[in-house]
Amino acid sequence: MTRLALFDLDNTLIDHDEAFRGWAVEFADDRGLGAVAVERLVALDGHGYLPRETLFAQIKEDFGVEGHVEDLWAAYRRRMPELVRCPREVRDGLTRLRTTGWRVAIVTNGLADNQLGKIRRTGLDEVVDAWAVSGAEGVRKPDRGLFEIAAARAGAGLGAGGWVIGDHPVHAPARSARCGRRGG
Ligand SMILES: [Mg+2]
């Protein structure tokens, strides 16, 4: 039987919080803001779970950013892939899983440019079988459909069971999938 492991991306395979803090420091430095602004930004981010359109609209309002919310958000998406890290032991662990017969895929919510940029920049694209990004597929977690796309691309199906690994009990798992679940 094919064994399947579906991983969330942000704060599971890569450290979103660390990268976001790095972005917040740059944002604050560029505008001559201090450490309080950085903490405000990090609090607003909510570990990445505040919808980005809401986040950037709030940032624009709080800090009086000139220009369009869309432009601020787009600049963030260009920068974040350069700030995220994936520890070598994580990539090595995924490689070991695959060499022992597991099919491994990433299932992540977000816009395609940002999420694919992070997957490629960190080298995760070389150590997983497949990925499914909500912004590219038109379906978001926790909808089962995104998990089905990732599983099919990895050469497996959800019907045979498997694991969903993430950092949040609501945002990460497929509620209706017949998958084992660990953590969030
Ligand atoms: Mg996550």
Boltz pocket constraint, residues with backbone or C-beta under 6 A from the ligand:
constraints:
  - pocket:
      binder: B
      contacts: [[A, 8], [A, 9], [A, 10], [A, 11], [A, 12], [A, 47], [A, 166], [A, 167], [A, 168], [A, 172]]
      max_distance: 6.0
